[in-house]
């Protein structure tokens, strides 16, 4: 089963990802620092990373993961895609998508 690492300071959103991606082995981290530790430990196939986090932001998480593994696939998930989209793509993320919390009506 493929592993996916979700890094988001909203722990409730991490749980939502686990439910949505129930056919995958989802590992979650509620901080950028924890996400980096878990990436190095598990080396998942895919990383979904929030951009705005208080300790280590998603841009820095992306850069560090790609230093560790240049072939890593990182997708940024953010409510701030207009402000940070270009910056995180420049850091090496493959794509930027809107945070699921932005889809609530």
N, C-alpha and C positions, 0 to 999 in steps of 0.2 A: 504494500500500500504506500503510495507516495506521501511524503511529508510536506506540510505547508506550515511555515512559521508566520504567525500574525503578531505584529508589534503595534500596539495602540494603548495609549494611556487611559482609554475608556475600557475598563475591564469588562463591563457589560457588553460592549460591542465585540470584544474578543469571544465572549460566550455565544453571541449571535453568529459569528463566523463559524464556530464549531458546529452549531446546529445546521447552518446552511450547507457547510462542506462535510457533512456527516460521512460521506463515502471515502474521505481522506483522513489520514492521521494528522490532526491539527495540533500544533504546539503553539501556545500563546505566551506573550510577555506583555506586561502592563507598563513597561518603560523601555526606553531606547537602550539603556545600559544592560538590562536583563535580556533584551532581544539579541544584543551582540554576543552575550555569553551563550545563549541557547543556540544561536547560529553556529558558533564554533564547536559546540558540543555535538549537535545533531546533523549539521550540514544539509538542511532540507532542500528539496528541489525548487521550491518557490517561496518567496518572502513577500507578504503584504504588509506594508509599513505606512503608518500615519506620518504626516509631515510635522504637525505641531505637537510636540511633546515637551514637557518641562525639563527633563534632565538632559537627554541627548536627542536632538531633533532628527526627523526622518532623512534629511539631506546628509547629515553626518553618519547616521546608521548605514545608509546606502553606500557612502564612500568607504566606510570601514569594511563592510561585507565584501565589496568588490576588490578591496586591497587583499583581503583574505582569500577570496575566490573570484577571479575575474570573469568566470563563466556563470556566476550566480544570476538568477532571474529575480529581479526586484520590481514589484509594482507598487507605486505609491497610491494610497487611498486617503483622500483628504477633503475636508470641507473648504479648504483654502486653495483650491486648484488654480484659480486665476492669479493669486499672488505668488504661489510657489511652484506652479507647474513647470515652468521653464528651468528653474533652479534645480529641481530634483531630477529632471530629465538630463540636465547637464552633468549631474553627479553620477549618472549611469542607470537610473531607473528605466525599465523598458516601456512603461506606460504610466499614465496618471488617470485615476478614475475618481468620481465623486464618492465621498463617504456615504454609506447607506443611511446614516442619520439625516442626510440632506434630502433623502427621498421620501421622508415622512410627510404626510399631508396634514 
